Amino acid sequence: MIDWALVWPVLAAMTAGGLIGVERTYHGHPAGFRTHILVCMASCLLMLAAFTALPGQTVVIDPTRMAHGLLTGIGFLCAGVIFREGFSVKGLTTAASLWMTSAIGVLFGVGMLQLALIGSVATLAVLAILRLLDAQLPHIGVLDLHLRWTRGSAPDEATLRAMLRENALKCVQIGHVVSPDGQLHEQHIKARGQMPLDIDALVQRLSDTSGLAGFSVIPRDN
């Protein structure tokens, strides 16, 4: 016979994880709908198991140790969605949402349904509603520039900073990579400016620059 006291927390955890995952999937992030469902459901199942005695025995797993193990283990999964590209670190918000989803699953598993629901609503509000608010607030945009120059064409840092200032950008970091044969000089640049950034004007400016063999302009979106 089905024990509905075990079924309802699992269904609630799947629903909460799915709602959070939908927001991540909609915005094209690596850990989406199914991943968040599985994380929340696994956390819930393991916590339910921690409060359930084994058949024919009276031994119950320590729920505190189980919770600690879950939140430690989820850290390895979160690390898998964080990656670095140039000066940018991406996936931090998705990793935080996975960690939060696991915590919500734990709450469902231990029977704290009201707190779990509050956490689910608060998480959705932060990911979805506050995203709209964040878009309306004035803030600084950051982008990564990779410039590939032919031999002898690369400008010095002062000239490069002046060129970026013409496009309302401030240079924060500059890295240099020279090919083994010395034919190519790459400059990896982290720049920032007041939003919205005029990417089209920057691309046009770079396209008209002589000696530039190639370039990439990558706005950050963590």
Residue frames relative to the residue before (quaternion, step in Angstrom):
aa qw qx qy qz dx dy dz
M 1.0000 0.0000 0.0000 0.0000 0.00 0.00 0.00
I 0.4806 -0.6882 0.4701 0.2728 3.55 -0.96 0.91
D 0.2784 -0.7348 0.5972 0.1611 3.55 -0.95 0.95
W 0.2715 -0.8116 0.4974 0.1422 3.57 -0.14 1.30
A 0.5449 0.6049 -0.4027 0.4185 3.57 1.21 -0.31
L 0.6768 0.4383 -0.2805 0.5207 3.58 1.26 -0.40
V 0.6412 0.5577 -0.3266 0.4136 3.60 1.07 -0.72
W 0.6835 0.5282 -0.3112 0.3963 3.58 0.79 -0.99
P 0.6507 0.4969 -0.3468 0.4577 3.66 0.87 -0.71
V 0.6399 0.5231 -0.3255 0.4593 3.58 1.04 -0.78
L 0.6596 0.4976 -0.3083 0.4715 3.60 0.93 -0.87
A 0.6466 0.5133 -0.3184 0.4658 3.57 1.00 -0.82
A 0.6476 0.5143 -0.3130 0.4670 3.59 0.99 -0.83
M 0.6429 0.5145 -0.3232 0.4665 3.61 0.98 -0.81
T 0.6542 0.5157 -0.3125 0.4565 3.58 0.99 -0.84
A 0.6723 0.4936 -0.2958 0.4658 3.57 0.89 -0.96
G 0.6695 0.4928 -0.2993 0.4684 3.57 0.90 -0.90
G 0.6461 0.5297 -0.3176 0.4484 3.58 1.03 -0.79
L 0.6529 0.5178 -0.3169 0.4530 3.59 0.97 -0.84
I 0.6566 0.4820 -0.3093 0.4908 3.57 1.00 -0.80
G 0.6601 0.5241 -0.3016 0.4458 3.57 1.00 -0.83
V 0.5896 0.5723 -0.3685 0.4347 3.58 1.08 -0.67
E 0.6508 0.5129 -0.3202 0.4592 3.59 0.93 -0.85
R 0.6673 0.4894 -0.3041 0.4720 3.59 0.95 -0.83
T 0.6556 0.5104 -0.3124 0.4606 3.60 0.96 -0.85
Y 0.6411 0.5521 -0.3251 0.4224 3.57 0.94 -0.90
H 0.7487 0.3684 -0.2070 0.5107 3.57 1.05 -0.74
G 0.5787 -0.6732 0.3396 0.3108 3.56 1.24 0.49
H 0.3968 0.7215 -0.4850 0.2946 3.59 1.07 0.57
P 0.6555 -0.5962 0.2992 0.3540 3.59 -1.08 0.74
A 0.7441 0.2958 -0.1944 0.5666 3.62 0.98 -0.74
G 0.0025 0.8647 -0.4991 0.0565 3.56 -0.26 1.24
F 0.8858 -0.0403 0.0403 0.4606 3.50 -1.19 -0.82
R 0.7593 0.3948 -0.2256 0.4655 3.59 0.51 -1.16
T 0.6287 0.5497 -0.3436 0.4296 3.59 1.00 -0.79
H 0.6875 0.4755 -0.2915 0.4650 3.59 0.88 -0.91
I 0.6059 0.5379 -0.3555 0.4659 3.60 1.07 -0.66
L 0.6896 0.4889 -0.2885 0.4496 3.57 0.83 -0.99
V 0.6391 0.5242 -0.3311 0.4552 3.60 0.98 -0.81
C 0.6933 0.4729 -0.2820 0.4650 3.59 0.84 -0.98
M 0.6706 0.5012 -0.2988 0.4581 3.57 0.96 -0.89
A 0.6474 0.5159 -0.3263 0.4563 3.61 0.95 -0.82
S 0.6442 0.5145 -0.3242 0.4639 3.58 0.96 -0.83
C 0.6599 0.5118 -0.3018 0.4599 3.56 0.96 -0.88
L 0.6668 0.5134 -0.3045 0.4462 3.59 0.87 -0.96
L 0.6865 0.4865 -0.2965 0.4517 3.57 0.87 -0.90
M 0.6558 0.4861 -0.3232 0.4787 3.58 1.03 -0.67
L 0.6056 0.5272 -0.3553 0.4785 3.60 1.08 -0.63
A 0.6434 0.5217 -0.3168 0.4620 3.56 1.03 -0.81
A 0.6365 0.5503 -0.3296 0.4283 3.57 1.06 -0.73
F 0.7201 0.4038 -0.2399 0.5107 3.59 1.21 -0.50
T 0.6484 0.5059 -0.3100 0.4769 3.59 1.28 0.06
A 0.3952 -0.7163 0.5233 0.2385 3.58 -0.80 0.98
L 0.5301 -0.6180 0.4758 0.3326 3.57 -1.14 0.66
P 0.6210 -0.5639 0.3795 0.3903 3.63 -1.07 0.66
G 0.8375 0.1567 -0.1447 0.5031 3.55 -0.83 1.02
Q 0.7120 0.3827 -0.2539 0.5313 3.59 1.26 0.10
T 0.3771 -0.7119 0.5433 0.2361 3.51 -1.29 0.28
V 0.4527 0.6926 -0.4429 0.3452 3.57 1.31 0.18
V 0.0658 -0.7813 0.6206 0.0115 3.57 -0.88 1.00
I 0.4799 -0.6722 0.4817 0.2931 3.57 -0.91 0.93
D 0.5238 -0.6286 0.4708 0.3301 3.58 -1.05 0.75
P 0.3513 -0.7744 0.4816 0.2122 3.63 -0.40 1.15
T 0.6045 0.5630 -0.3634 0.4307 3.60 1.10 -0.61
R 0.6707 0.4785 -0.2908 0.4865 3.56 0.95 -0.88
M 0.6176 0.5419 -0.3446 0.4541 3.58 1.05 -0.70
A 0.6588 0.5080 -0.3054 0.4633 3.59 0.94 -0.91
H 0.6446 0.5134 -0.3190 0.4682 3.57 0.96 -0.84
G 0.6607 0.5136 -0.3046 0.4548 3.56 0.95 -0.87
L 0.6398 0.5328 -0.3190 0.4528 3.56 1.02 -0.82
L 0.7277 0.4393 -0.2550 0.4610 3.57 0.74 -1.04
T 0.6082 0.5121 -0.3572 0.4902 3.58 1.21 -0.38
G 0.6771 0.5069 -0.2901 0.4477 3.55 0.93 -0.93
I 0.6348 0.5365 -0.3443 0.4367 3.58 1.01 -0.76
G 0.5407 0.6277 -0.3985 0.3936 3.58 1.20 -0.41
F 0.6353 0.5196 -0.3356 0.4624 3.59 1.06 -0.69
L 0.6430 0.5014 -0.3239 0.4798 3.59 1.04 -0.73
C 0.6385 0.5286 -0.3249 0.4553 3.58 0.98 -0.82
A 0.6339 0.5413 -0.3358 0.4386 3.57 1.01 -0.80
G 0.6303 0.5705 -0.3291 0.4111 3.58 1.15 -0.60
V 0.7143 0.4157 -0.2671 0.4956 3.61 1.17 -0.38
I 0.5960 0.5127 -0.3745 0.4915 3.59 1.30 0.13
F 0.1161 0.7962 -0.5861 0.0946 3.57 -0.74 0.99
R 0.3520 -0.7345 0.5514 0.1807 3.52 -1.24 0.58
E 0.0038 -0.7701 0.6375 -0.0233 3.52 -1.02 0.90
G 0.7982 -0.0483 -0.0170 0.6002 3.56 -0.26 1.27
F 0.7773 -0.2487 0.2202 0.5343 3.55 -0.76 -1.06
S 0.5929 0.6062 -0.3516 0.3967 3.60 1.28 -0.18
V 0.1405 -0.7336 0.6570 0.1024 3.54 -1.18 0.69
K 0.0669 -0.8323 0.5498 -0.0215 3.57 -0.52 1.20
G 0.7244 0.4622 -0.3242 0.3957 3.55 -1.27 0.43
L 0.4112 0.7372 -0.4647 0.2674 3.59 1.23 0.04
T 0.6653 0.4989 -0.3121 0.4594 3.59 0.95 -0.85
T 0.6426 0.5127 -0.3218 0.4698 3.59 1.01 -0.79
A 0.6341 0.5174 -0.3297 0.4707 3.59 1.00 -0.77
A 0.6576 0.5019 -0.3113 0.4677 3.58 0.97 -0.83
S 0.6460 0.5137 -0.3264 0.4607 3.59 1.03 -0.74
L 0.6216 0.5227 -0.3413 0.4732 3.61 1.08 -0.65
W 0.6482 0.5114 -0.3140 0.4688 3.56 0.96 -0.86
M 0.6592 0.4981 -0.3012 0.4761 3.57 0.98 -0.86
T 0.6339 0.5351 -0.3262 0.4533 3.58 1.00 -0.80
S 0.6353 0.5152 -0.3236 0.4757 3.57 1.03 -0.77
A 0.6456 0.5157 -0.3210 0.4629 3.60 0.98 -0.82
I 0.6350 0.5207 -0.3250 0.4691 3.58 1.03 -0.78
G 0.6377 0.5239 -0.3226 0.4635 3.58 1.01 -0.78
V 0.6188 0.5351 -0.3339 0.4684 3.57 1.04 -0.76
L 0.6617 0.5125 -0.3082 0.4523 3.59 0.93 -0.89
F 0.6349 0.5026 -0.3318 0.4839 3.58 1.01 -0.77
G 0.6700 0.5329 -0.3012 0.4200 3.56 0.95 -0.87
V 0.7239 0.4067 -0.2491 0.4985 3.59 1.04 -0.71
G 0.5968 -0.6243 0.3422 0.3701 3.58 1.26 0.11
M 0.5024 0.6263 -0.4459 0.3957 3.60 1.21 0.23
L 0.0623 -0.8663 0.4950 0.0244 3.55 0.65 1.17
Q 0.6582 0.5154 -0.3266 0.4410 3.58 0.90 -0.85
L 0.6704 0.4820 -0.2983 0.4788 3.59 0.91 -0.87
A 0.6328 0.5315 -0.3302 0.4561 3.59 1.05 -0.75
L 0.6555 0.5008 -0.3091 0.4733 3.59 0.99 -0.83
I 0.6319 0.5195 -0.3306 0.4707 3.58 1.00 -0.81
G 0.6589 0.5081 -0.3034 0.4644 3.58 0.97 -0.86
S 0.6391 0.5296 -0.3246 0.4535 3.59 1.02 -0.78
V 0.6724 0.4871 -0.2896 0.4761 3.57 0.90 -0.96
A 0.6575 0.5124 -0.3127 0.4554 3.58 0.93 -0.87
T 0.6497 0.5176 -0.3173 0.4575 3.60 0.98 -0.81
L 0.6563 0.4968 -0.3065 0.4780 3.58 0.96 -0.86
A 0.6308 0.5338 -0.3349 0.4528 3.57 1.04 -0.76
V 0.6616 0.5011 -0.3080 0.4651 3.57 0.95 -0.87
L 0.7250 0.4566 -0.2564 0.4474 3.60 0.85 -0.96
A 0.7871 0.3406 -0.1659 0.4868 3.58 0.90 -0.90
I 0.7523 0.4030 -0.2360 0.4646 3.57 0.59 -1.13
L 0.6995 0.4643 -0.2878 0.4607 3.59 0.84 -0.91
R 0.5223 0.6050 -0.4169 0.4329 3.60 1.22 -0.32
L 0.6576 0.4977 -0.3038 0.4769 3.59 1.00 -0.85
L 0.6508 0.5055 -0.3140 0.4715 3.57 1.00 -0.81
D 0.6390 0.5402 -0.3222 0.4427 3.58 0.98 -0.86
A 0.6407 0.5378 -0.3257 0.4407 3.59 1.05 -0.75
Q 0.6871 0.4826 -0.2795 0.4657 3.59 1.16 -0.55
L 0.6239 0.5574 -0.3395 0.4299 3.58 1.20 -0.41
P 0.4754 -0.6455 0.4993 0.3286 3.61 -1.03 0.67
H 0.1682 0.7899 -0.5760 0.1262 3.55 -0.84 0.91
I 0.5623 -0.6075 0.4610 0.3196 3.51 -1.35 0.30
G 0.2518 -0.7543 0.5895 0.1421 3.55 -0.97 0.91
V 0.1881 -0.7743 0.5981 0.0863 3.56 -1.12 0.74
L 0.0091 0.7983 -0.6020 0.0132 3.57 -1.01 0.80
D 0.3552 -0.7015 0.5793 0.2148 3.52 -1.32 0.45
L 0.1186 -0.7757 0.6180 0.0483 3.55 -0.95 0.95
H 0.0621 -0.7564 0.6498 0.0422 3.54 -0.99 0.89
L 0.0510 -0.8086 0.5856 -0.0227 3.56 -0.48 1.22
R 0.1269 -0.7897 0.5985 0.0456 3.58 -0.86 1.00
W 0.0980 -0.8259 0.5551 -0.0081 3.56 -0.45 1.29
T 0.4588 -0.6282 0.5400 0.3215 3.56 -1.20 0.52
R 0.7178 -0.4812 0.2912 0.4104 3.54 -1.24 0.47
G 0.8372 0.1811 -0.1661 0.4886 3.55 -0.87 1.04
S 0.6269 0.5679 -0.3347 0.4152 3.63 1.25 -0.07
A 0.5378 0.6508 -0.4077 0.3479 3.59 1.16 -0.42
P 0.3784 -0.7280 0.5211 0.2354 3.61 -0.81 0.94
D 0.5406 -0.5799 0.4726 0.3849 3.55 -1.23 0.30
E 0.7050 -0.4949 0.2995 0.4104 3.57 -1.27 0.32
A 0.6219 0.5475 -0.3518 0.4356 3.59 1.00 -0.70
T 0.6608 0.4933 -0.3003 0.4794 3.59 0.98 -0.86
L 0.6501 0.5244 -0.3114 0.4532 3.55 1.00 -0.85
R 0.6550 0.5034 -0.3123 0.4691 3.59 0.95 -0.82
A 0.6356 0.5257 -0.3257 0.4620 3.59 1.04 -0.79
M 0.6422 0.5236 -0.3231 0.4572 3.59 1.00 -0.79
L 0.6611 0.4963 -0.3037 0.4738 3.57 1.00 -0.80
R 0.6237 0.5399 -0.3433 0.4491 3.59 1.04 -0.72
E 0.5904 0.5695 -0.3616 0.4432 3.59 1.12 -0.61
N 0.7300 0.3600 -0.2105 0.5414 3.58 1.21 -0.55
A 0.5519 -0.6556 0.3675 0.3612 3.59 1.21 0.64
L 0.5334 0.5979 -0.4190 0.4271 3.57 1.04 0.80
K 0.2261 -0.7525 0.6035 0.1357 3.53 -1.13 0.73
C 0.3765 -0.7332 0.5260 0.2099 3.54 -0.80 1.06
V 0.2140 -0.7940 0.5615 0.0922 3.57 -0.81 1.05
Q 0.7974 -0.0277 0.0577 0.6000 3.57 0.94 -0.92
I 0.0782 -0.7682 0.6331 0.0550 3.55 -1.19 0.63
G 0.0697 -0.7773 0.6248 0.0241 3.55 -0.90 1.01
H 0.2256 -0.7859 0.5656 0.1072 3.58 -1.09 0.69
V 0.0003 0.7631 -0.6462 0.0121 3.56 -1.05 0.86
V 0.0897 -0.7888 0.6076 0.0236 3.58 -0.76 1.08
S 0.4855 -0.6760 0.4720 0.2907 3.58 -0.89 0.98
P 0.6543 -0.5472 0.3434 0.3931 3.63 -1.10 0.59
D 0.7150 0.4241 -0.2647 0.4887 3.60 1.04 -0.67
G 0.4930 -0.7019 0.4005 0.3222 3.58 1.28 -0.01
Q 0.4980 0.6869 -0.4122 0.3320 3.58 1.26 0.10
L 0.7777 0.2390 -0.1330 0.5660 3.60 1.16 -0.51
H 0.1119 -0.7660 0.6318 0.0399 3.53 -1.06 0.85
E 0.1233 -0.8071 0.5764 0.0334 3.57 -0.53 1.20
Q 0.1293 -0.7595 0.6337 0.0705 3.53 -1.10 0.83
H 0.1466 -0.7776 0.6097 0.0462 3.56 -0.72 1.15
I 0.0385 -0.8480 0.5234 -0.0738 3.55 -0.38 1.29
K 0.1740 -0.7213 0.6600 0.1180 3.52 -1.13 0.79
A 0.0290 0.8064 -0.5861 0.0736 3.57 -0.67 1.13
R 0.1083 -0.7910 0.5985 0.0668 3.54 -1.22 0.45
G 0.0474 0.7903 -0.6086 0.0526 3.53 -1.25 0.50
Q 0.6592 -0.5083 0.3772 0.4059 3.53 -1.30 0.28
M 0.4098 -0.7006 0.5313 0.2429 3.57 -0.95 0.91
P 0.5653 -0.2067 -0.7980 -0.0313 1.52 -2.10 1.41
L 0.4600 -0.6769 0.5039 0.2761 3.56 -1.05 0.80
D 0.3604 -0.7230 0.5486 0.2153 3.57 -1.01 0.85
I 0.1241 -0.8399 0.5269 0.0387 3.56 0.34 1.30
D 0.6321 0.5555 -0.3431 0.4173 3.60 0.95 -0.84
A 0.6598 0.5015 -0.3118 0.4647 3.59 0.94 -0.87
L 0.6448 0.5174 -0.3205 0.4623 3.59 1.00 -0.79
V 0.6520 0.5108 -0.3139 0.4642 3.58 0.94 -0.89
Q 0.6498 0.5082 -0.3160 0.4686 3.58 0.96 -0.83
R 0.6422 0.5241 -0.3189 0.4595 3.58 0.99 -0.84
L 0.6828 0.4753 -0.2891 0.4736 3.58 0.92 -0.84
S 0.6256 0.5508 -0.3354 0.4390 3.58 1.05 -0.75
D 0.7136 0.4456 -0.2481 0.4802 3.58 1.10 -0.68
T 0.5425 0.6362 -0.3918 0.3839 3.59 1.30 -0.03
S 0.3695 -0.7407 0.5195 0.2120 3.58 -0.70 1.07
G 0.7727 0.3482 -0.2707 0.4565 3.55 -1.14 0.68
L 0.5842 0.5670 -0.3732 0.4449 3.56 1.29 -0.13
A 0.2569 -0.8132 0.5085 0.1186 3.58 -0.37 1.27
G 0.7849 -0.1532 0.1137 0.5895 3.59 1.17 -0.43
F 0.0085 -0.8009 0.5988 -0.0028 3.55 -1.21 0.43
S 0.1213 -0.7503 0.6391 0.1177 3.53 -1.33 0.28
V 0.1434 -0.7584 0.6329 0.0610 3.54 -1.13 0.79
I 0.0174 0.8291 -0.5527 0.0825 3.56 -0.40 1.25
P 0.2357 -0.7649 0.5815 0.1456 3.63 -0.35 1.17
R 0.4446 -0.6921 0.5034 0.2644 3.56 -1.08 0.73
D 0.0885 0.7499 -0.6544 0.0398 3.50 -1.22 0.67
N 0.1050 -0.8310 0.5454 0.0317 3.59 -0.03 1.27
